[in-house]
Amino acid sequence: MTNEQYQEAVEWLFVQAPNYQIDGQKAYKPGLGNIIKLCDFFGNPQEKIKCVHIGGTNGKGSSSNMLASVLQESGYKIGLYNSPHLIDFTERIKVNGNNCDKEFVYHFIQKLKNLPEDIQPSFFEFTTIMAFEYFYQQNVDIAIIEVGLGGRLDSTNIIKPLVSAITNVQLDHQNILGNTIEEIAGEKAGIVKMGVPVISGDENEAVKNIIKNKAEKENAAFVDATLLRTDLKSDLKGNYQEKNIKLVLCLVDELRKLNYNISDENIEKGLLHVHQNTGFIGRWFQFSENPLTICDTGHNQAGLEYVFSQLNSINKHKHIILGFVNDKKIDEVMKILPDNSQFYFAKPAIHRGRHPEDYENLLVDAKIFYKIFDSVQEAYLSAKEEYTNEEMIFIGGSNFVVGEFLEKNLEISK
């Protein structure tokens, strides 16, 4: 298999299977019927691996990568399933920090062409079964599985994990999950399984009670991570990581109860070496020191509030590059933009990418200093020209914006 054949196969997969990341709601297939058929067809590999299931609105990626790093430091072979990818498809499926083998991806995609006609998988359903099969073939000790969207009807919800976690619940994907925090919490709590402990990382009492009530119905232990006190730090920067660290420590505690050998030293080293152990980037990621350039994939309202709040705490003039997809409520974003900044709005290079000209009236109303660009790279090059010492550049607003920037500018060892 050549690299060209691999690229062609992945591009074919993007075209064949409806993909929420690209096509939006019309690609979303709620329900487990399809994934059940798909797993049956491939011999139910998800039943042959031990899993940890992590859902929530924000923090799933950070928490799952932190946990993977801690478990790798403990000597375990760890599978990690995250989405979306930033640069290459194989980032979604990792074992001990190494991206999924391209040869495996290529041959697995060929099997898609031979599926029975009654199985019409979405892109996410197909990548989910691909992850299960890869982790089974790689004989991982634990597979950490991140929920794609929601929980109750998400295709990852076919697993019976050792322990589950829900990082937090915020307003996001309301057109699919519900219009209130309570409705969305109900969907997220759908990952709670009979007898399987669940960790809650949300400080909202209403959310906490919904998860706790579901746990009681399922005779599952409920653990409130917000009650934990710790001074442990991570190499994943961002003030919001303090909450994710607490969640991970509670997950570790539950795994210890199941006789997994994880020392305090493993925990400390694991939290401090997440990037090194898993290759995780994108959350408050320092791309360069001169000019100081930070990327963050926070994209829903709550995620952007966390990120913009941290930007406001930095006493520097900021050059902020932002881009959004079509379903983003940009008027809400305008209300929370950081101070002391000039803005560079760009169109993400995907089908759902929204050109800033479409919402320029909102930029005018916001009374900010802004420029508009056809691409993220053009915006970045302009910001670099404007930049002077003692200032900083920030890139965000969407996974796609950060991925596009890194693909153009980050040296990746293939």
C-alpha positions in Angstrom: 0.0 0.0 0.0 1.3 3.4 -0.9 0.6 6.7 0.9 -1.4 7.8 -2.1 -3.6 4.6 -1.9 -4.1 5.4 1.8 -5.1 9.0 1.1 -7.5 7.9 -1.6 -9.1 5.3 0.7 -9.6 7.9 3.5 -11.0 10.4 1.0 -13.4 7.7 -0.3 -14.5 7.1 3.3 -15.3 10.8 3.8 -17.4 10.8 0.6 -19.2 7.5 1.2 -20.2 7.7 4.8 -22.3 10.7 6.1 -19.9 12.7 8.3 -21.3 14.9 11.1 -18.0 16.9 11.3 -18.3 17.9 7.7 -22.0 17.7 6.8 -23.6 18.6 10.2 -26.9 17.4 11.5 -28.0 15.7 8.3 -25.2 13.2 8.8 -26.1 12.4 12.4 -27.7 8.9 12.9 -29.1 8.6 16.4 -29.6 5.1 17.8 -27.6 1.9 18.3 -29.3 -0.3 15.7 -26.8 0.3 13.0 -23.7 0.0 15.2 -25.1 -3.2 16.7 -25.3 -4.7 13.2 -21.9 -3.4 12.3 -20.3 -4.9 15.4 -22.0 -8.2 14.8 -20.7 -8.3 11.3 -17.1 -7.8 12.6 -17.5 -10.4 15.4 -18.2 -7.9 18.3 -14.6 -6.9 19.1 -15.9 -4.4 21.7 -16.9 -7.3 23.9 -13.3 -8.7 23.8 -11.6 -5.5 25.2 -11.7 -3.7 28.5 -12.9 -0.1 28.2 -13.3 3.2 30.0 -16.0 5.5 28.6 -15.7 9.3 28.8 -18.6 11.6 27.8 -19.4 15.3 28.5 -19.6 18.6 26.6 -16.0 19.8 27.1 -12.9 18.2 28.4 -13.4 14.7 27.0 -10.2 14.9 24.9 -8.0 16.3 27.7 -9.4 13.9 30.3 -9.0 10.8 28.1 -5.5 11.7 27.1 -4.5 12.4 30.7 -5.8 9.1 31.8 -4.1 7.3 28.9 -0.8 9.0 29.9 -1.1 7.9 33.6 -1.9 4.3 32.6 1.0 4.2 30.1 3.3 5.4 32.9 1.9 2.5 34.9 3.1 0.0 32.2 -0.2 -0.7 30.5 -0.9 -0.9 26.8 -3.6 1.7 26.2 -5.9 2.3 23.3 -7.3 5.8 22.8 -10.3 6.7 20.6 -10.8 10.5 20.2 -12.5 12.7 17.7 -12.3 14.7 15.6 -8.7 14.5 14.2 -6.8 17.7 13.6 -4.4 16.7 10.8 -4.6 13.0 9.9 -7.4 10.5 10.2 -5.1 8.1 12.2 -5.0 10.5 15.1 -8.5 9.2 16.1 -7.2 5.8 17.0 -4.0 5.4 19.0 -2.2 2.8 21.0 0.4 4.1 23.5 0.5 7.4 21.7 1.1 6.0 18.3 -1.4 6.7 15.6 -3.3 3.8 14.1 -1.4 1.9 11.4 -2.2 3.3 7.9 -2.1 -0.2 6.4 -4.8 -1.3 8.9 -6.9 1.7 8.0 -6.6 1.1 4.3 -7.5 -2.6 4.5 -10.4 -1.9 6.9 -11.9 0.7 4.6 -11.9 -1.9 1.8 -14.2 -4.0 4.1 -16.7 -1.2 4.1 -17.4 -2.0 0.4 -18.5 -5.5 1.3 -21.0 -4.7 4.0 -24.5 -6.1 3.7 -26.9 -3.6 2.2 -29.0 -3.3 5.4 -25.9 -1.7 7.1 -25.4 1.8 6.0 -22.9 3.2 8.5 -22.2 6.9 9.2 -18.6 8.0 9.2 -18.4 7.9 13.0 -20.1 4.5 13.2 -17.5 3.1 10.9 -14.5 4.7 12.6 -15.9 3.4 16.0 -16.0 -0.2 14.8 -12.5 0.4 13.3 -11.2 1.5 16.7 -12.8 -1.5 18.5 -11.2 -3.9 16.0 -7.8 -2.2 16.1 -7.7 -2.3 19.9 -8.7 -6.0 19.9 -6.0 -6.8 17.3 -3.4 -4.8 19.3 -4.4 -6.6 22.5 -4.6 -3.4 24.6 -5.0 -3.7 28.3 -7.6 -0.9 28.4 -9.3 1.1 25.6 -10.3 4.7 26.5 -13.3 5.5 24.4 -14.5 9.1 24.0 -18.2 9.7 23.3 -18.8 11.3 19.9 -22.0 13.3 20.4 -24.4 13.1 23.3 -24.2 9.7 25.0 -27.4 7.7 25.1 -27.7 7.3 21.3 -24.0 7.6 20.5 -22.5 4.6 18.7 -19.8 4.3 21.4 -22.6 3.4 23.9 -22.5 -0.2 22.8 -19.6 -0.9 25.2 -19.8 -2.2 28.8 -17.0 -0.3 30.4 -15.1 -0.8 33.6 -15.9 2.8 34.7 -17.6 5.8 33.0 -17.2 9.5 33.4 -19.1 12.7 32.4 -16.8 15.7 32.4 -19.5 18.4 32.4 -22.7 19.4 30.7 -23.1 22.7 28.7 -25.4 24.0 26.0 -24.1 22.5 22.7 -25.8 20.7 19.8 -29.2 21.8 21.1 -30.8 20.9 17.7 -29.9 17.3 18.5 -29.6 16.9 22.3 -32.2 19.3 23.7 -32.7 22.9 24.5 -31.9 22.9 28.2 -29.0 21.8 30.3 -31.3 19.3 32.0 -32.3 17.7 28.7 -28.7 17.5 27.5 -27.6 16.1 30.9 -30.2 13.3 30.4 -28.7 12.4 27.1 -25.1 12.5 28.5 -26.2 10.3 31.5 -27.3 7.7 28.9 -23.8 6.2 29.1 -24.4 5.1 32.7 -24.5 1.3 32.8 -25.9 -1.2 35.2 -23.3 -1.7 38.1 -20.6 0.5 36.4 -19.3 3.3 38.5 -19.7 6.8 37.0 -17.6 9.9 37.8 -19.3 13.3 37.5 -17.1 16.4 37.0 -19.9 19.0 36.8 -20.4 21.6 39.6 -24.0 22.3 38.6 -26.3 20.7 41.2 -29.1 20.0 38.6 -26.7 18.2 36.3 -25.2 16.3 39.3 -28.6 15.1 40.4 -29.6 13.9 37.0 -26.4 11.8 36.7 -26.8 10.6 40.3 -30.4 9.6 39.8 -29.5 7.6 36.7 -26.7 5.9 38.6 -29.1 4.9 41.4 -31.5 3.4 38.8 -28.6 1.4 37.4 -27.3 0.4 40.8 -24.0 2.2 39.8 -21.7 3.9 42.2 -21.7 7.7 41.8 -18.5 9.7 42.4 -18.5 13.5 42.6 -15.1 14.6 41.3 -15.7 18.2 42.2 -15.3 17.4 45.9 -11.7 16.3 45.4 -8.8 18.6 46.4 -5.4 18.2 44.7 -2.3 20.2 43.9 -1.3 18.0 41.0 -0.5 19.7 37.7 -0.4 18.7 34.0 1.6 19.7 31.0 -1.8 20.4 29.4 -2.1 24.1 30.0 -5.4 26.0 30.5 -7.0 26.9 33.8 -9.9 24.5 32.9 -7.5 21.5 33.2 -7.8 21.7 37.0 -11.3 20.2 36.8 -10.2 17.5 34.3 -7.3 16.5 36.6 -9.8 15.8 39.4 -12.0 13.7 37.1 -8.9 11.7 36.0 -7.8 11.1 39.6 -11.3 9.7 40.4 -11.1 7.4 37.4 -7.7 6.2 38.5 -9.1 5.5 42.0 -11.9 3.3 40.5 -9.4 1.4 38.4 -7.2 0.8 41.5 -10.3 -0.8 43.1 -10.3 -3.2 40.1 -6.7 -4.2 41.0 -4.9 -2.0 38.3 -1.5 -1.2 39.7 -1.1 2.6 39.4 1.3 4.3 41.8 1.2 7.9 42.9 4.4 8.4 41.0 2.7 7.0 37.8 -0.1 9.6 38.3 2.2 12.5 38.8 4.5 11.6 35.8 1.5 10.7 33.7 -0.2 14.1 34.2 3.1 16.0 33.5 3.9 14.0 30.3 0.6 13.9 28.4 1.9 15.5 25.3 5.0 13.2 25.2 3.0 10.0 26.0 0.0 10.5 23.8 0.9 13.2 21.2 -2.2 15.2 22.3 -2.3 18.8 21.0 -4.9 21.4 20.5 -5.8 22.5 24.0 -4.0 25.7 25.1 -1.2 24.4 22.9 1.8 26.7 22.6 2.8 26.5 19.0 5.7 29.0 19.3 7.4 31.2 21.8 8.4 34.0 19.4 5.9 35.1 18.4 4.0 33.7 21.4 1.3 31.7 19.6 -1.4 29.7 21.4 -4.0 27.4 19.8 -7.1 26.0 21.4 -9.9 23.9 19.9 -12.6 25.1 22.4 -15.5 25.8 20.1 -18.9 25.8 21.9 -20.0 28.7 24.0 -18.8 27.3 27.4 -15.4 26.2 25.9 -14.9 29.6 24.3 -15.8 31.4 27.6 -13.1 29.4 29.4 -10.5 30.2 26.7 -11.4 33.9 26.3 -11.4 34.3 30.1 -7.8 33.0 30.2 -6.8 35.3 27.3 -8.2 38.2 29.3 -6.0 37.3 32.2 -2.9 37.7 30.0 -1.7 41.3 30.0 -0.6 41.4 26.4 -2.1 42.9 23.2 -3.6 40.0 21.3 -4.0 39.1 17.6 -6.9 36.7 17.6 -7.6 34.5 14.6 -11.1 32.9 14.6 -13.2 30.9 12.3 -16.6 29.2 12.6 -18.8 26.6 11.0 -22.3 27.3 9.7 -24.3 26.3 12.9 -22.3 28.5 15.2 -24.3 31.2 17.0 -21.8 33.9 16.2 -23.9 36.7 17.9 -23.3 34.9 21.2 -19.6 34.7 20.6 -19.4 38.4 19.9 -20.6 39.1 23.5 -17.6 37.4 25.1 -14.7 38.4 22.8 -11.4 39.2 24.7 -10.4 42.8 25.4 -7.2 44.4 24.2 -7.3 42.5 20.9 -7.5 42.9 17.2 -9.3 40.1 15.3 -8.7 38.2 12.1 -11.8 36.3 10.9 -11.2 33.5 8.4 -13.3 30.8 6.6 -12.3 27.2 7.7 -11.5 25.2 4.6 -14.3 22.7 5.0 -17.8 22.4 3.5 -19.5 23.7 6.6 -17.0 26.6 7.0 -18.7 30.0 7.2 -17.2 32.9 5.4 -16.8 36.0 7.7 -18.5 38.1 5.0 -21.7 36.3 5.9 -21.6 37.7 9.5 -19.7 40.9 9.0 -22.8 42.9 10.2 -22.2 41.3 13.6 -18.5 42.3 13.6 -19.5 45.9 12.8 -22.1 45.9 15.6 -19.5 44.6 18.0 -17.3 47.6 17.4 -14.1 45.7 17.2 -11.0 46.1 15.1 -11.1 43.2 12.6 -10.0 42.0 9.2 -11.5 39.3 7.0 -9.7 36.5 5.2 -10.5 33.6 2.8 -8.3 31.2 4.7 -6.8 30.6 8.1 -3.3 30.7 6.7 -3.8 34.1 5.2 -5.1 35.4 8.6 -2.1 33.9 10.4 0.4 35.5 8.0 -1.3 38.8 8.4 -1.2 38.5 12.2 2.5 37.7 12.1 3.1 40.8 10.1 1.2 43.0 12.6 2.7 41.3 15.6 5.4 43.2 17.6 7.3 42.1 20.7 5.3 41.7 24.0 2.2 40.8 22.0 0.7 37.3 21.3 -1.3 35.4 18.6 -4.2 33.1 19.3 -5.8 30.7 16.9 -9.2 29.1 17.6 -13.0 29.1 17.3 -13.2 25.6 15.8 -11.4 22.3 15.6 -11.1 22.8 11.9 -9.4 26.2 12.3 -6.7 24.8 14.6 -6.3 21.6 12.5 -5.9 23.7 9.3 -3.3 26.0 11.0 -1.3 23.1 12.4 -1.4 21.2 9.1 0.1 24.2 7.3 2.7 25.1 10.0 3.6 22.2 12.3 6.4 19.8 11.3 4.8 16.4 11.7 7.0 13.3 11.5 5.1 11.0 9.2 
